[in-house]
């Protein structure tokens, strides 16, 4: 299933919203085309990529956007699309490309969707989103234009030419956490991770990068995300049981009860504890209860959900996240404009919105700029972006810690 975003229709909506800075934006007619989110152009909103321009322009260019617009991932796809089209509206109407959206959740193999985009004259493809679809797209033998996939290929699979990969990868974040741990001077630690496939993947990525840098995990333990009491896993990882066993031996030797405060192991320099925010808010106080408050704890972006009062229990936790969540001049400017465009709330503008926003700007940079992709640098909402020789987009993220329930930005290492 496909849908064309017609330049004339989009220009009309942009005109309607052009005055949103001074007045509420009017209601958008409930048509399939008009459902696309709208952000009026604002000069200087996007940081210019730091590389030489070319004579290529976007006017008349056709971009195919491949997303699962129906089915269980429709909500995620809509957030990506909202961000994508919000970036689209930065350009004046006469400089915008034509965008056609293809629903990859329809009963058509991904190579068939790509073939349809090719027949429709697409100059560049953005998507698909599912990892399995990205793998199938990479294996397709039919001719296609350059492509920015919205996920990474499985480990070990080689990308074909002009096949770029952009993802919000938890394993990539775990590797960045390991690098930060090492940069902070820590080598020995423990890991407490969710007892699921996500936890296994994140732990593996962290452990491999830590070992490359000369670090080591002295213990790993897993927690059940459906539970709220993590006493058992924490005591095992911190060797609290050994402290109690020493007490029992002393009491047996002396034949009398002793005053006792258990001690955690003293050989660890850090704790790696990636988990959703709801779990992290229960885990951190329990770690402090077992005398680990003096040990720095690190997590991925999953630990952070903006909440004016809900993060009080996370004091001391170190985590990394994208500028869109933590703030920087570009993110603040985009957020201000989107808040004016949708004063009543509008579409969800979480991390996937930022992902779609950056996907559009990456596609424009890759198509318009005549430059080797591995020399491309772009300041985005999801981080400082660069592309390696294999076409994978890497993100440099912002580090922060909780202090008195508030976010404190940490210096980069």
C-alpha positions in Angstrom: 0.0 0.0 0.0 1.4 3.4 -0.9 0.5 7.0 -0.4 1.9 10.1 -2.1 2.5 13.2 -0.1 1.6 15.8 -2.8 3.7 19.0 -2.7 0.6 21.1 -3.4 -1.4 19.6 -0.5 1.6 20.0 1.9 2.2 23.5 0.8 -1.4 24.4 1.6 -1.1 22.9 5.1 2.2 24.7 5.6 0.6 28.0 4.8 -2.2 27.3 7.2 0.3 26.7 10.0 2.7 29.4 9.0 1.3 31.7 11.7 1.4 29.2 14.5 4.0 31.2 16.4 1.4 33.8 17.2 -1.9 31.9 17.1 -3.1 28.3 17.7 -2.8 26.2 14.5 -6.2 25.5 12.9 -7.7 22.0 12.8 -6.4 19.8 10.0 -9.0 18.1 7.9 -9.3 14.4 8.7 -8.0 13.1 5.4 -5.3 10.5 4.9 -2.9 13.1 3.4 -3.6 15.8 6.0 -2.9 13.4 8.9 0.8 13.9 8.2 2.3 16.1 10.9 3.1 19.6 9.9 6.0 21.9 11.0 6.3 25.3 9.3 9.7 26.2 7.9 11.9 28.2 10.3 15.2 29.5 9.0 18.2 28.3 10.8 16.5 25.5 12.6 18.8 22.8 11.2 22.5 22.9 11.7 24.2 22.8 8.3 26.2 19.7 7.7 30.0 20.3 7.9 30.9 19.3 4.4 31.1 20.8 0.9 27.9 21.4 -1.0 27.2 20.1 -4.4 25.0 21.3 -7.3 22.3 18.7 -6.6 19.0 20.0 -5.3 16.0 18.3 -3.8 13.4 20.0 -6.0 11.7 17.3 -8.1 13.5 14.5 -6.2 11.4 11.5 -5.2 11.9 10.0 -1.7 10.2 6.7 -0.8 9.5 6.2 2.9 9.0 2.6 3.9 7.2 2.1 7.2 4.8 -0.4 8.8 1.9 2.0 8.9 -0.7 -0.6 9.8 -0.5 -3.5 12.2 1.1 -3.7 15.7 4.0 -1.3 14.8 1.7 1.4 13.4 2.2 3.7 16.4 6.0 3.5 16.2 5.9 4.1 12.5 3.7 7.2 12.9 6.2 8.7 15.3 9.0 8.2 12.9 6.9 9.6 10.1 5.9 12.6 12.2 9.6 13.4 12.8 10.5 12.8 9.2 7.9 15.2 7.8 8.6 17.8 10.5 12.2 18.0 9.2 10.7 18.0 5.6 8.9 21.3 6.4 12.2 23.1 7.2 12.7 23.6 3.5 10.8 26.2 1.5 7.9 24.7 -0.5 9.7 25.1 -3.8 12.7 23.2 -2.6 11.0 20.2 -1.1 11.2 16.7 -2.6 8.2 14.6 -3.3 7.6 12.0 -0.6 5.7 8.8 -1.1 5.0 6.5 1.9 4.8 2.8 1.4 3.1 0.5 4.0 5.5 -2.4 4.6 3.0 -4.1 6.9 0.8 -5.0 3.8 1.0 -8.5 2.4 3.8 -7.7 0.0 7.4 -8.9 0.4 9.9 -6.1 1.1 11.6 -6.7 -2.3 8.3 -6.1 -3.9 7.9 -2.8 -2.1 11.3 -1.7 -3.1 10.5 -2.7 -6.7 7.4 -0.6 -6.6 9.4 2.4 -5.3 11.9 1.9 -8.1 9.1 1.8 -10.7 7.6 4.9 -9.2 10.9 6.7 -9.8 12.2 7.0 -6.3 15.7 8.6 -6.2 16.3 7.6 -2.6 14.6 5.1 -0.2 14.3 5.6 3.6 13.4 2.4 5.5 12.3 -0.2 6.2 12.0 -0.3 10.0 12.0 -3.9 11.0 15.3 -5.7 11.3 14.1 -8.7 9.3 12.9 -6.4 6.6 16.2 -4.6 6.5 18.0 -7.9 6.1 15.7 -9.0 3.3 16.2 -5.6 1.6 19.9 -6.0 1.7 19.7 -9.4 0.1 17.3 -8.3 -2.7 19.0 -8.5 -6.1 16.7 -6.1 -8.0 18.0 -2.7 -8.9 17.2 0.0 -6.4 18.2 3.6 -5.6 20.5 4.4 -2.6 18.8 3.4 0.7 18.9 4.5 4.3 17.6 1.5 6.3 16.1 2.3 9.7 17.7 -0.5 11.5 21.0 -2.4 11.5 21.7 -5.6 9.6 22.2 -8.7 11.8 25.8 -9.1 13.0 28.1 -10.5 10.3 25.9 -9.5 7.3 27.6 -7.3 4.8 25.7 -4.3 3.3 25.5 -4.0 -0.4 26.7 -0.7 -2.1 24.7 2.4 -1.4 23.0 0.7 1.6 23.2 2.8 4.7 22.0 1.8 8.2 20.6 4.0 11.0 19.2 2.7 14.2 18.5 3.5 17.9 20.4 0.5 19.0 20.5 -0.5 22.7 23.6 -2.6 22.0 25.4 0.4 20.5 24.5 2.3 23.7 25.9 -0.5 25.8 29.2 -0.2 24.0 29.2 3.5 24.6 28.6 2.9 28.3 31.5 0.5 28.5 33.7 3.2 26.9 32.6 5.7 29.4 33.2 3.4 32.3 36.8 2.9 31.1 37.3 6.6 30.4 36.2 7.2 34.0 39.1 5.0 35.2 37.1 1.9 36.2 38.1 -1.6 35.3 36.4 -4.0 37.6 32.6 -4.2 38.2 29.4 -6.1 38.2 26.4 -6.1 35.9 22.7 -6.4 36.9 20.5 -6.9 33.8 17.0 -7.9 33.0 16.4 -11.6 32.6 15.3 -11.4 29.0 16.7 -11.3 25.4 17.2 -7.6 25.6 19.3 -7.9 28.8 21.3 -10.7 27.2 22.1 -8.7 24.1 23.0 -5.5 26.0 25.1 -7.4 28.5 27.0 -9.1 25.7 27.8 -5.8 23.9 28.9 -4.1 27.1 31.1 -7.0 28.2 32.9 -7.4 24.9 33.7 -3.7 24.7 34.8 -3.6 28.3 37.2 -6.5 27.8 38.7 -4.8 24.7 39.6 -1.9 27.0 41.1 -4.0 29.7 38.1 -4.2 32.0 36.3 -7.2 33.5 33.0 -8.1 35.0 33.5 -9.9 38.3 29.9 -11.0 38.5 26.6 -10.8 36.5 23.1 -11.3 37.8 19.7 -11.1 36.3 16.5 -9.6 37.6 12.8 -10.3 36.8 11.2 -7.2 35.4 7.8 -8.3 36.8 9.2 -8.3 40.3 9.8 -5.4 42.7 12.1 -7.0 45.2 15.6 -7.6 43.9 17.2 -8.7 47.2 18.4 -12.1 46.0 20.2 -10.9 42.8 21.7 -7.9 44.6 22.9 -10.0 47.5 24.5 -12.5 45.1 26.2 -9.9 43.0 27.5 -7.9 46.1 28.4 -11.1 48.0 26.3 -10.0 51.0 25.8 -13.7 51.8 29.5 -14.2 52.3 29.4 -11.4 54.9 26.5 -13.1 56.7 28.4 -16.4 56.6 31.4 -14.8 58.3 29.1 -13.6 61.1 27.7 -17.0 61.6 31.2 -18.5 61.9 32.2 -15.9 64.4 29.1 -16.4 66.5 29.6 -20.1 66.5 33.3 -19.7 67.5 32.5 -17.2 70.3 29.3 -18.8 71.4 27.4 -15.5 71.6 25.4 -13.2 69.3 27.3 -10.2 67.8 26.2 -6.8 66.6 26.4 -7.0 62.8 26.3 -4.8 59.8 26.7 -6.8 56.6 29.3 -5.6 54.1 29.3 -5.7 50.3 32.2 -6.8 48.3 35.0 -4.2 48.2 36.6 -5.1 44.9 34.2 -3.4 42.5 34.6 0.0 40.9 31.3 0.3 39.0 27.9 -1.3 38.5 26.3 -1.6 35.1 22.5 -1.7 35.6 20.6 -1.2 32.3 16.8 -1.3 32.8 13.6 0.5 32.0 12.9 3.6 34.1 10.2 1.9 36.2 12.6 -0.9 37.2 15.6 1.5 37.7 13.5 3.5 40.2 13.1 0.4 42.4 16.6 -1.0 41.8 18.7 2.1 42.7 17.2 2.4 46.3 17.8 -1.3 46.9 21.4 -1.0 45.8 21.9 1.8 48.3 20.3 -0.2 51.0 22.9 -2.9 50.4 25.8 -0.3 50.8 26.5 0.2 47.1 25.8 3.9 47.2 29.5 4.7 47.0 29.9 2.7 43.7 29.0 4.6 40.5 26.1 3.0 38.6 25.8 3.3 34.8 22.8 2.7 32.6 21.5 3.2 29.0 18.9 5.7 27.9 16.2 3.3 28.9 16.6 4.5 32.5 15.4 8.0 31.7 11.8 9.1 31.3 11.2 12.8 31.9 9.2 13.2 35.1 9.3 16.2 37.4 8.9 14.1 40.6 9.5 10.4 39.5 13.3 10.5 39.3 14.0 11.3 43.0 15.1 7.7 43.7 17.7 7.7 40.9 20.2 10.1 42.5 23.7 9.3 41.4 22.8 7.2 38.4 24.8 7.9 35.3 23.2 7.5 31.9 23.5 8.6 28.3 20.8 9.9 26.0 20.1 11.8 22.8 20.1 15.7 22.8 16.4 15.6 22.0 15.8 14.2 25.5 18.4 16.1 27.4 18.4 19.4 25.5 20.9 21.3 23.3 20.4 24.4 21.1 19.1 22.4 18.1 16.8 20.2 20.2 15.5 23.2 22.1 14.8 25.1 18.9 12.9 22.2 17.3 10.9 21.6 20.5 9.9 25.2 20.7 8.6 25.2 17.1 6.7 21.9 17.5 5.2 23.1 20.7 3.9 26.2 18.9 2.7 24.2 16.0 0.8 21.8 18.2 -0.3 23.8 21.3 -2.8 21.2 22.3 -0.2 18.4 22.4 -0.2 17.0 18.9 1.6 13.8 17.9 3.9 11.9 20.2 7.4 13.5 20.1 9.5 11.0 21.9 12.8 9.4 20.7 11.2 7.9 17.6 10.1 11.4 16.5 13.8 12.5 16.8 14.8 9.4 14.9 12.5 10.3 12.0 13.7 13.9 12.0 17.3 12.8 11.7 16.5 10.2 9.1 15.2 12.9 6.8 18.2 15.1 7.2 20.6 12.1 6.7 18.7 11.2 3.5 19.1 14.7 2.3 22.7 14.9 3.1 23.5 11.5 1.5 21.6 12.3 -1.7 22.5 16.0 -2.2 26.1 16.1 -1.0 28.7 14.6 -3.3 31.0 13.4 -0.6 32.3 10.1 0.7 29.7 8.9 3.3 32.4 8.1 5.9 33.4 11.8 5.9 29.8 12.9 6.7 29.2 14.6 10.0 25.7 15.8 11.1 24.5 17.3 14.4 21.1 15.7 14.9 18.4 15.3 17.5 19.5 11.7 18.2 23.2 12.7 18.6 26.3 13.7 16.7 26.0 11.5 13.6 28.8 10.0 11.5 28.8 7.2 9.0 31.6 4.5 8.8 33.0 2.8 5.7 30.3 0.1 6.0 27.5 2.6 5.8 26.5 2.3 9.5 25.5 5.5 11.3 27.1 6.0 14.7 25.8 8.3 17.3 27.7 10.3 20.0 25.4 10.8 22.9 25.2 13.1 25.9 26.1 11.9 29.4 24.2 13.0 32.5 23.5 12.0 36.1 20.6 12.4 38.4 21.2 14.8 41.3 18.4 15.6 43.7 16.0 14.2 41.1 17.3 16.6 38.5 19.4 16.1 35.4 23.0 17.3 35.5 24.9 17.2 32.2 28.3 15.6 32.5 31.4 16.7 30.5 32.3 14.5 27.6 35.4 12.2 27.9 
